[in-house]
Amino acid sequence: MDQMLSQLGVAQPQPRMISNSNQMPPGSAMSGPPIDRERIYAWINELTNPETRENALLELSKKREVVPDLAPMLWHSFGTIAALMQEIVNIYSAINPPVLTASQSNRVCNALALLQCVASHPETRSSFLQVNIPLFLYPFLHTVSKTRPFEYLRLTSLGVIGALVKTDEQEVINFLLNTEIIPLCLRIMESGSELSKTVATFILQKILLDETGLAYICQTYERFSHVAMILGKMVLHLSKEPSARLLKHVVRCYLRLSDNPRAREALRQCLPEQLKDATFNACLKDDASTKRWLLQLQTNLEAPPVQAPGGMPLHQQ
């Protein structure tokens, strides 16, 4: 997930769960001699053995950024995906009631890091969606505990979905729109940590940037108003605790919503005042792209209304 977060502008590393652990978080960059492919194959085989699985998860999660074809190797190896899914399902009993420990969180996040690798690869992504693997992560996104093991679990799970939407593929958007990912992201955007909020907002942004996604969210008053309400709450929070990296994605979501005629008309009435005045001038002084998006948003909302057929009603009926 670190690669995706860096592309989002998140500079800080993922949180580490255990201060006295020698484990490294999933996706840690490795330097040194060339990769020993025989060792990679051996670790993959060790995933199917419960006795050796934990170490194999750790070692493979370290290598996933430096082995370009790790995803196909994992997907086409007998029993490997089943072993990863067993790791996911085994942790369900620890999330309700919320008793997840740091070591449990580290272990399942290593499995999630390998699933993110599979989700990111063009050869395995479609199959990953066809067997509905993302749905098995949604229980983790439903959790609300603020402890670090749970936050790490949510953040890594969001990273898998983020890896999917980052591809800008229609198949991914169509899949997600048939799931509960939008309300899940909205809840995390409202109450998660800054890192989780950033990734959840990025996912919503990528859905909105797709024509089908934008039409889906603007199809009914209820969908649009829920998104607008959460974005408005985020703007209010950001006015008190500024974060340029999070504000960037919030502004981009608003700008994309303004491309829909009905949503644009509604935003003329509900756009937060903080996006109209100088509230964020200091926060955005070094961010030319976000300042440009904000100016374009204001310009779009000042344009004369255009009557659009169908779509979202301006007011709740």
C-alpha positions as CSV (number, residue, x, y, z in Angstrom):
1,M,0.0,0.0,0.0
2,D,2.9,2.3,0.5
3,Q,3.3,2.9,-3.3
4,M,-0.3,3.8,-3.6
5,L,-0.2,6.2,-0.6
6,S,2.9,7.9,-2.0
7,Q,1.0,8.6,-5.2
8,L,-1.8,10.1,-3.1
9,G,0.8,12.4,-1.6
10,V,1.0,10.6,1.8
11,A,4.5,11.0,2.8
12,Q,4.6,9.2,6.1
13,P,5.0,5.4,6.3
14,Q,2.3,2.9,7.3
15,P,1.9,2.6,11.1
16,R,3.8,-0.3,12.7
17,M,1.9,-2.3,15.2
18,I,4.5,-3.7,17.5
19,S,7.4,-1.6,18.7
20,N,9.5,-4.5,19.7
21,S,8.9,-6.6,16.6
22,N,11.4,-7.3,13.9
23,Q,8.6,-7.5,11.4
24,M,8.5,-5.0,8.6
25,P,5.2,-3.6,7.3
26,P,3.8,-5.1,4.0
27,G,5.5,-3.7,0.9
28,S,8.7,-2.5,2.6
29,A,11.3,-1.7,-0.1
30,M,14.2,-4.2,-0.1
31,S,17.6,-3.6,-1.5
32,G,20.4,-6.1,-1.9
33,P,21.3,-9.0,-4.2
34,P,19.1,-10.2,-7.1
35,I,15.9,-12.0,-6.1
36,D,16.3,-15.8,-5.6
37,R,13.3,-17.1,-7.5
38,E,13.7,-20.5,-6.1
39,R,13.3,-19.0,-2.6
40,I,10.2,-17.1,-3.8
41,Y,8.7,-20.4,-5.1
42,A,9.6,-22.1,-1.8
43,W,7.8,-19.4,0.2
44,I,4.7,-19.7,-2.0
45,N,4.6,-23.4,-1.3
46,E,5.0,-22.7,2.4
47,L,1.8,-20.7,2.3
48,T,-0.3,-23.8,2.1
49,N,1.3,-25.2,5.3
50,P,-0.2,-23.7,8.5
51,E,3.1,-24.4,10.2
52,T,5.2,-22.3,7.8
53,R,2.5,-19.8,6.6
54,E,3.2,-16.9,8.9
55,N,6.9,-16.5,8.0
56,A,6.1,-17.1,4.3
57,L,3.5,-14.2,4.4
58,L,6.1,-11.9,6.0
59,E,8.8,-12.7,3.5
60,L,6.6,-12.5,0.4
61,S,5.0,-9.3,1.5
62,K,8.5,-7.8,1.7
63,K,9.3,-8.9,-1.9
64,R,6.1,-7.9,-3.6
65,E,7.5,-4.6,-4.9
66,V,10.6,-6.2,-6.4
67,V,9.1,-9.3,-8.0
68,P,7.1,-8.0,-11.0
69,D,5.3,-11.4,-11.7
70,L,4.6,-12.3,-8.1
71,A,0.8,-11.9,-8.6
72,P,0.5,-14.5,-11.4
73,M,2.8,-16.8,-9.4
74,L,0.5,-16.5,-6.4
75,W,-2.7,-16.8,-8.4
76,H,-1.7,-19.9,-10.4
77,S,0.0,-21.8,-7.5
78,F,-2.2,-24.6,-6.1
79,G,-3.9,-23.7,-2.9
80,T,-2.2,-20.3,-2.4
81,I,-5.2,-18.0,-2.8
82,A,-7.3,-20.4,-0.6
83,A,-4.6,-20.1,2.1
84,L,-4.7,-16.3,1.8
85,M,-8.5,-16.3,2.1
86,Q,-8.2,-18.6,5.1
87,E,-6.1,-15.9,6.8
88,I,-8.8,-13.3,6.0
89,V,-11.7,-15.5,7.3
90,N,-9.9,-16.6,10.4
91,I,-9.6,-13.1,11.7
92,Y,-13.4,-12.4,11.5
93,S,-13.9,-13.8,15.1
94,A,-11.4,-11.1,16.4
95,I,-13.3,-8.1,15.0
96,N,-16.6,-8.7,16.6
97,P,-16.2,-8.4,19.5
98,P,-13.1,-6.2,18.8
99,V,-10.3,-8.2,20.3
100,L,-7.8,-8.0,17.5
101,T,-4.2,-8.1,18.7
102,A,-1.2,-6.4,17.1
103,S,0.3,-9.7,16.0
104,Q,-2.9,-10.8,14.5
105,S,-3.2,-7.5,12.6
106,N,0.3,-7.7,11.3
107,R,-0.3,-11.2,10.0
108,V,-3.5,-10.6,8.2
109,C,-2.2,-7.4,6.8
110,N,0.7,-9.3,5.2
111,A,-1.9,-11.5,3.6
112,L,-3.8,-8.4,2.4
113,A,-0.6,-7.0,1.0
114,L,-0.3,-10.1,-1.2
115,L,-4.0,-9.7,-2.3
116,Q,-3.3,-6.1,-3.2
117,C,-0.4,-7.4,-5.4
118,V,-2.9,-9.7,-7.1
119,A,-5.5,-6.8,-7.4
120,S,-2.9,-4.5,-9.0
121,H,-1.6,-6.9,-11.7
122,P,-3.4,-6.8,-15.2
123,E,-3.1,-10.6,-15.6
124,T,-4.9,-11.4,-12.3
125,R,-7.2,-8.4,-11.7
126,S,-10.2,-9.6,-13.6
127,S,-10.1,-13.1,-12.0
128,F,-9.7,-11.4,-8.6
129,L,-13.0,-9.5,-9.2
130,Q,-14.8,-12.5,-10.7
131,V,-14.5,-14.5,-7.5
132,N,-15.6,-11.5,-5.4
133,I,-12.5,-11.4,-3.2
134,P,-13.0,-7.7,-2.3
135,L,-16.3,-8.6,-0.6
136,F,-14.3,-10.6,2.0
137,L,-12.5,-7.4,3.0
138,Y,-15.7,-5.4,3.7
139,P,-16.2,-6.7,7.3
140,F,-12.8,-5.1,8.1
141,L,-14.1,-1.7,6.7
142,H,-17.1,-2.0,8.9
143,T,-15.0,-2.0,12.0
144,V,-15.0,1.2,14.2
145,S,-12.4,0.5,16.9
146,K,-9.8,3.3,17.1
147,T,-7.0,1.0,18.3
148,R,-3.9,0.8,16.1
149,P,-4.4,-2.9,15.1
150,F,-7.9,-2.1,13.7
151,E,-6.7,1.1,12.0
152,Y,-3.9,-0.8,10.4
153,L,-6.4,-3.4,9.2
154,R,-8.8,-0.8,7.7
155,L,-5.9,1.1,6.1
156,T,-4.5,-2.0,4.4
157,S,-7.9,-3.2,3.3
158,L,-8.6,0.2,1.8
159,G,-5.2,-0.2,0.0
160,V,-6.5,-3.3,-1.8
161,I,-9.6,-1.3,-3.1
162,G,-7.4,1.7,-3.9
163,A,-5.2,-0.6,-6.0
164,L,-8.2,-1.6,-8.0
165,V,-9.6,1.8,-8.7
166,K,-6.2,3.2,-9.5
167,T,-6.3,1.2,-12.8
168,D,-9.2,3.3,-14.1
169,E,-10.8,0.2,-15.6
170,Q,-14.6,0.1,-16.2
171,E,-14.8,-3.5,-15.0
172,V,-13.6,-2.3,-11.5
173,I,-16.1,0.5,-11.3
174,N,-18.9,-1.7,-12.4
175,F,-18.0,-4.3,-9.8
176,L,-17.7,-1.7,-6.9
177,L,-21.0,0.0,-7.8
178,N,-22.7,-3.3,-7.2
179,T,-21.3,-3.4,-3.6
180,E,-21.5,-1.3,-0.5
181,I,-18.1,0.4,-1.0
182,I,-19.5,3.9,-1.3
183,P,-21.3,4.0,2.0
184,L,-18.3,2.3,3.6
185,C,-15.9,4.9,2.3
186,L,-18.2,7.7,3.3
187,R,-18.2,6.4,6.9
188,I,-14.4,6.2,7.0
189,M,-14.2,9.7,5.5
190,E,-16.3,11.0,8.3
191,S,-14.7,9.2,11.3
192,G,-11.4,7.5,10.3
193,S,-7.8,8.6,10.8
194,E,-6.3,11.1,8.4
195,L,-4.6,8.3,6.4
196,S,-7.7,6.2,6.1
197,K,-9.8,9.3,5.2
198,T,-7.3,10.1,2.5
199,V,-7.4,6.6,0.9
200,A,-11.2,6.4,1.2
201,T,-11.6,9.8,-0.4
202,F,-9.2,8.8,-3.2
203,I,-11.5,5.7,-3.8
204,L,-14.6,7.9,-4.0
205,Q,-12.7,10.3,-6.3
206,K,-11.8,7.6,-8.7
207,I,-15.4,6.3,-8.8
208,L,-16.6,9.8,-9.5
209,L,-14.1,10.4,-12.3
210,D,-15.7,7.5,-14.1
211,E,-18.8,8.5,-16.1
212,T,-20.8,5.5,-14.8
213,G,-19.8,6.3,-11.2
214,L,-20.7,10.0,-11.5
215,A,-24.1,9.1,-13.0
216,Y,-24.7,6.5,-10.2
217,I,-24.0,9.0,-7.4
218,C,-26.1,11.7,-9.0
219,Q,-29.0,9.5,-9.9
220,T,-30.9,10.1,-6.7
221,Y,-31.2,12.9,-4.1
222,E,-30.3,10.4,-1.3
223,R,-27.0,9.3,-2.9
224,F,-25.9,12.8,-3.8
225,S,-26.9,14.3,-0.5
226,H,-25.1,11.7,1.5
227,V,-21.9,12.3,-0.4
228,A,-22.3,16.1,-0.2
229,M,-23.0,15.9,3.5
230,I,-19.9,13.9,4.3
231,L,-17.7,16.1,2.0
232,G,-19.1,19.2,3.8
233,K,-18.3,17.8,7.2
234,M,-14.8,17.1,6.0
235,V,-14.3,20.7,4.8
236,L,-15.5,21.9,8.2
237,H,-13.0,19.6,10.0
238,L,-10.2,20.6,7.6
239,S,-10.8,24.3,8.3
240,K,-9.9,23.5,11.9
241,E,-7.2,20.9,11.3
242,P,-5.8,21.5,7.8
243,S,-4.3,18.7,5.7
244,A,-3.3,19.6,2.2
245,R,-3.1,16.0,1.0
246,L,-6.7,15.3,2.2
247,L,-8.1,18.6,1.0
248,K,-6.7,17.9,-2.5
249,H,-9.0,14.8,-2.8
250,V,-12.0,16.6,-1.3
251,V,-11.8,19.5,-3.7
252,R,-11.3,17.1,-6.6
253,C,-14.5,15.2,-5.6
254,Y,-16.5,18.5,-5.5
255,L,-15.1,19.5,-8.9
256,R,-16.1,16.3,-10.5
257,L,-19.6,16.5,-9.0
258,S,-19.9,20.0,-10.6
259,D,-19.6,18.3,-14.0
260,N,-23.1,16.9,-13.5
261,P,-25.7,19.6,-14.3
262,R,-28.1,18.6,-11.5
263,A,-25.3,18.2,-8.9
264,R,-23.9,21.5,-10.0
265,E,-27.2,23.2,-9.3
266,A,-27.5,21.6,-5.9
267,L,-23.9,22.6,-5.1
268,R,-24.7,26.2,-5.7
269,Q,-26.8,25.9,-2.6
270,C,-24.7,23.6,-0.4
271,L,-21.0,24.2,-1.2
272,P,-19.3,25.0,2.1
273,E,-18.4,28.7,2.6
274,Q,-14.8,27.7,3.5
275,L,-14.4,26.7,-0.2
276,K,-15.6,30.1,-1.3
277,D,-13.5,32.4,0.9
278,A,-9.8,32.5,1.9
279,T,-10.0,29.8,4.6
280,F,-7.6,27.4,2.8
281,N,-5.2,29.9,1.2
282,A,-2.4,29.2,3.6
283,C,-2.9,25.4,3.4
284,L,-2.8,25.5,-0.5
285,K,-0.1,28.1,-1.0
286,D,2.3,25.5,-2.4
287,D,-0.3,23.3,-4.1
288,A,-0.9,24.8,-7.6
289,S,-3.1,21.9,-8.9
290,T,-5.6,22.0,-6.0
291,K,-5.8,25.8,-6.2
292,R,-6.6,25.4,-9.9
293,W,-9.3,22.8,-9.2
294,L,-10.8,25.0,-6.5
295,L,-10.9,28.0,-8.9
296,Q,-12.5,25.8,-11.6
297,L,-15.1,24.6,-9.1
298,Q,-16.0,28.2,-8.2
299,T,-16.1,29.1,-11.9
300,N,-18.4,26.1,-12.7
301,L,-20.8,27.1,-9.9
302,E,-20.9,30.7,-11.1
303,A,-21.9,29.7,-14.7
304,P,-25.6,30.1,-15.7
305,P,-27.8,27.1,-14.9
306,V,-28.3,24.6,-17.7
307,Q,-31.5,22.6,-17.8
308,A,-30.6,18.9,-18.0
309,P,-33.1,16.1,-18.7
310,G,-33.7,13.5,-16.0
311,G,-31.2,12.7,-13.3
312,M,-31.2,13.8,-9.7
313,P,-34.0,16.2,-8.5
314,L,-32.7,19.4,-7.0
315,H,-34.8,19.0,-3.9
316,Q,-35.9,16.0,-1.9
317,Q,-39.4,14.9,-2.9
